[in-house]
Amino acid sequence: MQESNYTRRRDQLTTYFDETAANAWRALTSNNPVSRVRETVRAGRDEMRTTLLDWLPPDLSGTTLLDAGCGTGSLSIDAARRGARVIAIDVAGSLVEIAEKRAAREGVLGAIEFRVGDMLAESPAEVDFVVAMDSLIHYNVNDVQAVIAGFVSRARHSVLFTSAPWTPPLAMMHFVGRLIPHRHHRAPSIEPIKVGELMATLDENHRQDGWRAARTRRIRSGFYFSQAVELTQC
Ligand SMILES: C[S@@+](CC[C@H](N)C(=O)[O-])C[C@H]1O[C@@H](n2cnc3c(N)ncnc32)[C@H](O)[C@@H]1O
């Protein structure tokens, strides 16, 4: 069988997040001191997580939430604190291990079911909410649309995700990055996406099933630049 672009990219991300970048992610997502540059990224990511959580009901008791690409579990832990039953999935087993330890320390391990594997293949058939924070930013727009279709078919209320917004300088960096031979330690490239166009396509693709692209918010903080999108049932 021919390997799809999605599985090839996912396998690269598995190696990167599970091995190459695992320690850097542990540090970035902790409260320990980091470099000035990483501090700005941390601040942007904190703002993004708060934005996504603000787009969910304040009381999540009795609901299930899929944290797709949960990494070290920050969003899962916050959602569990608000009463959700969380299914937290990531391909990087070493990050899931860190997430489990952090959830135990925060007293919410019982509310979170951690799974190592693909965010769609390992996902339950039905959940109330799906959140994919910065876990689709390395996939091309066709793969993102396909994954979102999988989320929409599982979610009862809303699907929240982030993309790296397309801007001319970012597109240029991406193009130049592709010309440079791949070095083993390099992060898989980010795929900038024209988020307005993506929202229009998602709106069109899923409107007949009662979904609409409801809101969006761009967050920039130093080297962090990401755009949140909310799809909801009309
Ligand atoms: C940039 S990190 C973000 C982690 C977390 N959502 C956060 O915001 O802290 C992206 C994560 O998505 C995970 N990931 C990427 N593709 C995935 C896939 N197809 N299935 C499950 N996890 C995936 C990576 O392993 C990585 O942990």
The ligand as an SDF file (V2000), in Angstrom:
LIG
                    3D

 27 29  0  0  0  0  0  0  0  0999 V2000
    3.1020   21.3070   18.8120 C   0  0  0  0  0  0  0  0  0  0  0  0
    2.7120   19.9050   19.8060 S   0  0  0  0  0  0  0  0  0  0  0  0
    1.2970   20.5050   20.7100 C   0  0  0  0  0  0  0  0  0  0  0  0
    0.9450   19.6360   21.8980 C   0  0  0  0  0  0  0  0  0  0  0  0
   -0.2540   20.1090   22.7110 C   0  0  0  0  0  0  0  0  0  0  0  0
   -1.4770   20.0870   21.9470 N   0  0  0  0  0  0  0  0  0  0  0  0
    0.0080   21.4770   23.2720 C   0  0  0  0  0  0  0  0  0  0  0  0
   -0.5100   22.4630   22.7230 O   0  0  0  0  0  0  0  0  0  0  0  0
    0.7880   21.5690   24.2420 O   0  0  0  0  0  0  0  0  0  0  0  0
    1.9520   18.8510   18.5800 C   0  0  0  0  0  0  0  0  0  0  0  0
    1.6320   17.4780   19.1290 C   0  0  0  0  0  0  0  0  0  0  0  0
    0.7890   16.7980   18.1880 O   0  0  0  0  0  0  0  0  0  0  0  0
    1.1860   15.4360   18.1730 C   0  0  0  0  0  0  0  0  0  0  0  0
    0.6960   14.8400   16.9150 N   0  0  0  0  0  0  0  0  0  0  0  0
    0.9770   15.2300   15.6590 C   0  0  0  0  0  0  0  0  0  0  0  0
    0.3110   14.4780   14.7730 N   0  0  0  0  0  0  0  0  0  0  0  0
   -0.4190   13.5870   15.4750 C   0  0  0  0  0  0  0  0  0  0  0  0
   -1.3180   12.5460   15.1110 C   0  0  0  0  0  0  0  0  0  0  0  0
   -1.6060   12.2810   13.8430 N   0  0  0  0  0  0  0  0  0  0  0  0
   -1.9270   11.8430   16.0970 N   0  0  0  0  0  0  0  0  0  0  0  0
   -1.6400   12.1050   17.4030 C   0  0  0  0  0  0  0  0  0  0  0  0
   -0.7790   13.0690   17.8120 N   0  0  0  0  0  0  0  0  0  0  0  0
   -0.1720   13.8190   16.8610 C   0  0  0  0  0  0  0  0  0  0  0  0
    2.6900   15.4850   18.3230 C   0  0  0  0  0  0  0  0  0  0  0  0
    3.2340   14.2630   18.7470 O   0  0  0  0  0  0  0  0  0  0  0  0
    2.8590   16.6140   19.3510 C   0  0  0  0  0  0  0  0  0  0  0  0
    2.8630   16.1360   20.6580 O   0  0  0  0  0  0  0  0  0  0  0  0
  1  2  1  0
  2  3  1  0
  2 10  1  0
  3  4  1  0
  4  5  1  0
  5  6  1  0
  5  7  1  0
  7  8  2  0
  7  9  1  0
 10 11  1  0
 11 12  1  0
 11 26  1  0
 12 13  1  0
 13 14  1  0
 13 24  1  0
 14 15  1  0
 14 23  1  0
 15 16  2  0
 16 17  1  0
 17 18  1  0
 17 23  2  0
 18 19  1  0
 18 20  2  0
 20 21  1  0
 21 22  2  0
 22 23  1  0
 24 25  1  0
 24 26  1  0
 26 27  1  0
M  CHG  2   2   1   9  -1
M  END
$$$$
